[in-house]
Amino acid sequence: MIKIIADTTCGIPVATLQAAGIQVMPQIINFEDGSYRDDNEIDTATFLKKLRESKVLPKTAAPPHALYTPIYQKVLDEGHSVLVITPSAEVSGTYRSAMIAAKEFETDRIQIVDTRTIGGGLGSIVLQAQEWANDGMGMEELVSKVQSLSKRECVFFIVPTLDYLLKGGRIGSAAKFIGTLLKIVPILTAIDGRVAPFEKVRTLRQAKKRLLNLIIEICKDNPNPRISISHCDDPRGANDLKNTIEKRLGIKNTPIYLVPPAIVVHAGPELLSMSCFISEDKQL
């Protein structure tokens, strides 16, 4: 049997993942007063309070490789294999930690996939991989299908300010928007695992409308677009997106995920994001 290991950057509640049989690794949030695991030591609400009160932007760290080692050992001892599904190595050290731990075992029964994404889209990939594993899919095919699904993800997100991305060093080529921040609302995307600019509009209302239209255009002929919505501190905005997208595409049960602290550190509060996947017969 193949055991899936994910981490909190996928945005799905830890209890939900564990109930599905998925092992969850934490990200580490480092404030001036100490370090916190974001799986069981700090939640998003507590984190936001500390973030707004802190004069210094907290830092994040990937799960130490030592956390992976006993899990690998236990799974291998039980006669199973491990598939670790990680956020983009361009924005997180999680992939590197998982690889370092795997080198101790020198076995092909541990496989690690860098999805080149983060957040809700990563969550969709993790849940789909678990379904495939439960159906008895072999490791080679499972890795191939996860990689294929990762390449077909489209993600767009809105942040009220780029200050957090800039200070956290995650802004990449989106820095071209600096200088016009007071006049525009940026729509960002991910290209090859990095944050990148997509468009800029004049108001938040226009940005949300454009976000919806982008997802609808991509998904209109796709019977299984796997749309997800993620937010931080904007449940009303997330629900508005959900209601509109379901009505216009005729779909139901679009999940809404709460963005975990490790992402909010770099994106800032009031983040809104939508992720979907293009059909296998289409090109990005």
C-alpha positions as CSV (number, residue, x, y, z in Angstrom):
1,M,0.0,0.0,0.0
2,I,1.1,3.6,-0.7
3,K,1.0,6.0,2.2
4,I,0.6,9.7,1.3
5,I,2.5,12.5,3.3
6,A,1.4,16.1,2.8
7,D,1.9,19.3,4.8
8,T,-0.1,22.2,6.1
9,T,0.5,24.4,3.1
10,C,-2.2,22.5,1.2
11,G,-4.8,24.3,3.2
12,I,-6.9,21.3,4.1
13,P,-7.7,21.0,7.8
14,V,-5.3,18.6,9.5
15,A,-8.1,16.6,11.0
16,T,-9.6,16.1,7.5
17,L,-6.3,14.9,6.1
18,Q,-5.7,12.5,9.0
19,A,-9.2,11.1,8.8
20,A,-8.4,10.3,5.1
21,G,-5.2,8.4,6.2
22,I,-2.8,11.2,5.1
23,Q,0.1,12.1,7.3
24,V,0.6,15.8,7.8
25,M,3.8,17.7,8.3
26,P,3.7,21.2,9.9
27,Q,5.3,24.4,8.8
28,I,7.1,26.4,11.5
29,I,6.2,30.0,12.3
30,N,8.9,32.0,14.0
31,F,7.8,35.1,16.0
32,E,10.1,37.1,18.2
33,D,8.6,35.3,21.3
34,G,9.1,31.8,20.0
35,S,8.4,29.2,17.3
36,Y,5.1,27.5,16.6
37,R,4.1,24.5,14.6
38,D,1.1,25.4,12.5
39,D,-0.6,22.0,12.8
40,N,-1.2,22.0,16.5
41,E,0.4,25.0,18.2
42,I,-1.1,28.0,16.4
43,D,-4.2,28.4,14.3
44,T,-4.9,31.1,11.7
45,A,-7.0,33.3,14.0
46,T,-4.3,33.3,16.7
47,F,-1.6,33.8,14.1
48,L,-3.4,36.9,12.6
49,K,-3.7,38.5,16.0
50,K,0.0,38.0,16.6
51,L,0.9,39.2,13.1
52,R,-1.0,42.4,13.5
53,E,0.5,43.1,16.9
54,S,4.1,42.2,15.9
55,K,6.4,45.0,14.8
56,V,8.6,42.5,13.0
57,L,7.4,40.2,10.2
58,P,7.6,36.6,11.4
59,K,9.6,34.1,9.5
60,T,8.7,30.6,8.3
61,A,10.6,27.3,8.2
62,A,9.9,24.0,6.5
63,P,9.4,20.9,8.6
64,P,12.8,19.6,9.7
65,H,13.9,16.5,7.9
66,A,14.1,14.7,11.3
67,L,10.2,14.8,11.4
68,Y,10.1,12.7,8.2
69,T,12.6,10.0,9.3
70,P,10.4,8.2,11.9
71,I,7.4,8.2,9.6
72,Y,9.4,6.8,6.7
73,Q,10.8,4.1,9.0
74,K,7.4,3.1,10.3
75,V,5.8,2.9,6.9
76,L,8.7,0.9,5.5
77,D,8.7,-1.5,8.5
78,E,5.0,-2.1,7.9
79,G,5.8,-3.2,4.3
80,H,4.3,-0.1,2.6
81,S,5.7,2.6,0.4
82,V,5.6,6.4,0.8
83,L,4.6,9.2,-1.6
84,V,5.4,12.7,-0.3
85,I,3.6,15.5,-2.1
86,T,5.2,18.9,-1.4
87,P,4.6,22.5,-2.2
88,S,6.8,24.2,-4.8
89,A,10.5,24.0,-3.9
90,E,10.7,27.6,-5.2
91,V,8.8,28.9,-2.3
92,S,9.2,26.3,0.4
93,G,12.0,24.1,1.8
94,T,9.6,21.2,2.4
95,Y,10.7,19.3,-0.7
96,R,14.4,19.6,0.4
97,S,13.6,18.4,3.9
98,A,11.7,15.4,2.6
99,M,14.6,14.5,0.2
100,I,17.2,14.8,2.9
101,A,15.3,12.4,5.1
102,A,14.8,10.0,2.2
103,K,18.5,9.7,1.5
104,E,19.0,7.9,4.8
105,F,17.0,4.9,3.5
106,E,18.3,4.4,0.0
107,T,15.1,2.9,-1.3
108,D,12.8,3.5,-4.2
109,R,9.9,2.8,-1.9
110,I,10.0,6.5,-1.0
111,Q,9.1,8.9,-3.7
112,I,8.8,12.7,-3.5
113,V,6.9,15.0,-5.9
114,D,7.4,18.7,-6.1
115,T,4.0,20.0,-7.3
116,R,5.2,23.5,-8.2
117,T,2.2,24.9,-6.5
118,I,0.8,25.7,-3.0
119,G,-2.5,26.2,-1.3
120,G,-5.9,24.9,-2.5
121,G,-4.5,23.5,-5.7
122,L,-2.0,21.5,-3.7
123,G,-4.8,20.3,-1.5
124,S,-6.8,19.1,-4.5
125,I,-3.7,17.1,-5.8
126,V,-3.2,15.5,-2.3
127,L,-6.8,14.4,-2.1
128,Q,-6.9,13.0,-5.6
129,A,-3.6,11.1,-5.0
130,Q,-5.1,9.5,-1.9
131,E,-8.1,8.3,-4.0
132,W,-5.8,6.8,-6.5
133,A,-3.7,5.1,-3.8
134,N,-6.8,3.7,-2.2
135,D,-7.8,2.3,-5.6
136,G,-4.6,0.3,-5.6
137,M,-2.6,2.3,-8.1
138,G,1.1,1.4,-8.3
139,M,3.8,3.9,-7.4
140,E,5.1,4.5,-10.9
141,E,1.7,5.3,-12.3
142,L,0.7,7.3,-9.2
143,V,3.8,9.6,-9.4
144,S,3.2,10.1,-13.1
145,K,-0.5,11.0,-12.6
146,V,0.3,13.4,-9.8
147,Q,3.0,15.1,-11.9
148,S,0.5,15.4,-14.8
149,L,-2.2,16.8,-12.6
150,S,0.3,19.4,-11.1
151,K,1.2,20.6,-14.6
152,R,-2.5,21.2,-15.4
153,E,-3.2,23.4,-12.4
154,C,-4.1,27.1,-12.9
155,V,-4.1,29.4,-9.9
156,F,-4.9,33.1,-9.5
157,F,-4.9,35.1,-6.3
158,I,-5.6,38.6,-5.1
159,V,-3.8,40.4,-2.3
160,P,-4.7,43.9,-1.0
161,T,-1.0,44.7,-0.9
162,L,2.2,43.3,-2.1
163,D,4.1,44.4,1.0
164,Y,4.1,41.0,2.6
165,L,5.3,39.2,-0.6
166,L,8.0,41.8,-1.0
167,K,9.3,41.7,2.6
168,G,9.1,37.9,2.6
169,G,11.2,37.6,-0.6
170,R,8.5,35.6,-2.4
171,I,7.4,38.3,-4.8
172,G,9.6,37.3,-7.8
173,S,8.8,39.1,-11.0
174,A,5.6,40.6,-9.5
175,A,8.0,43.3,-8.2
176,K,7.2,45.2,-11.4
177,F,3.9,46.2,-9.8
178,I,5.8,48.2,-7.1
179,G,5.3,51.9,-7.5
180,T,1.7,51.6,-8.6
181,L,0.4,49.8,-5.5
182,L,-1.9,52.7,-4.4
183,K,-3.6,52.7,-7.8
184,I,-4.1,49.1,-8.7
185,V,-5.2,45.7,-7.4
186,P,-2.8,43.0,-8.7
187,I,-4.0,39.6,-9.9
188,L,-1.1,37.2,-9.4
189,T,-0.5,33.7,-10.6
190,A,2.2,31.0,-10.3
191,I,4.6,30.3,-13.1
192,D,7.0,27.4,-12.8
193,G,6.4,27.4,-9.0
194,R,7.0,31.1,-8.5
195,V,4.7,34.0,-7.8
196,A,4.3,36.1,-10.9
197,P,2.1,39.0,-12.1
198,F,-0.9,38.2,-14.3
199,E,-2.9,41.4,-14.6
200,K,-3.6,44.6,-12.7
201,V,-7.0,46.2,-12.3
202,R,-8.3,49.4,-10.6
203,T,-10.5,48.0,-7.9
204,L,-11.0,44.9,-5.7
205,R,-14.4,44.5,-7.2
206,Q,-13.0,44.4,-10.7
207,A,-10.3,42.0,-9.5
208,K,-12.9,39.5,-8.1
209,K,-14.9,39.7,-11.3
210,R,-11.8,39.1,-13.4
211,L,-10.9,36.2,-11.2
212,L,-14.2,34.5,-11.7
213,N,-14.1,35.1,-15.5
214,L,-10.7,33.5,-15.7
215,I,-11.8,30.4,-13.9
216,I,-15.0,30.1,-15.9
217,E,-13.2,30.4,-19.2
218,I,-10.8,27.7,-18.2
219,C,-13.4,25.3,-16.8
220,K,-16.5,25.9,-19.0
221,D,-16.0,22.6,-21.0
222,N,-14.3,20.6,-18.3
223,P,-16.4,18.0,-16.5
224,N,-14.0,17.8,-13.6
225,P,-12.2,21.1,-13.0
226,R,-11.5,20.5,-9.3
227,I,-12.1,24.1,-8.5
228,S,-11.2,25.3,-5.0
229,I,-11.3,28.6,-3.2
230,S,-8.9,29.7,-0.5
231,H,-9.0,32.8,1.7
232,C,-7.6,34.4,4.8
233,D,-9.9,36.6,6.9
234,D,-12.4,37.1,4.1
235,P,-15.1,34.4,4.4
236,R,-17.7,36.6,2.8
237,G,-15.5,37.2,-0.3
238,A,-14.8,33.4,-0.5
239,N,-18.5,32.5,-0.2
240,D,-19.5,35.1,-2.9
241,L,-16.9,33.5,-5.2
242,K,-18.3,30.0,-4.4
243,N,-21.9,31.0,-5.0
244,T,-21.2,32.7,-8.3
245,I,-18.9,30.1,-9.8
246,E,-21.3,27.3,-8.9
247,K,-24.3,29.1,-10.4
248,R,-22.5,30.0,-13.6
249,L,-20.8,26.6,-14.2
250,G,-23.7,24.5,-12.8
251,I,-21.5,22.7,-10.2
252,K,-21.8,22.0,-6.5
253,N,-19.7,21.4,-3.4
254,T,-16.8,23.7,-4.3
255,P,-14.5,23.6,-1.3
256,I,-13.4,26.7,0.6
257,Y,-10.1,26.4,2.4
258,L,-8.6,28.6,5.1
259,V,-5.1,29.7,4.1
260,P,-2.6,28.5,6.7
261,P,-0.3,30.8,8.6
262,A,2.8,29.8,6.6
263,I,1.3,31.3,3.5
264,V,-0.3,34.3,5.2
265,V,3.2,35.4,6.4
266,H,4.2,36.0,2.8
267,A,0.9,36.9,1.2
268,G,-0.7,38.9,4.0
269,P,-4.3,38.9,5.4
270,E,-7.4,39.1,3.2
271,L,-5.9,36.9,0.5
272,L,-8.4,35.4,-2.0
273,S,-7.4,32.6,-4.3
274,M,-9.0,30.3,-6.8
275,S,-7.5,27.1,-8.3
276,C,-8.7,24.8,-11.0
277,F,-7.3,22.2,-13.4
278,I,-7.5,22.1,-17.2
279,S,-8.7,19.0,-19.0
280,E,-6.0,16.4,-20.0
281,D,-6.7,17.0,-23.7
282,K,-5.9,20.8,-23.4
283,Q,-2.6,22.6,-23.2
284,L,-1.8,25.3,-20.6
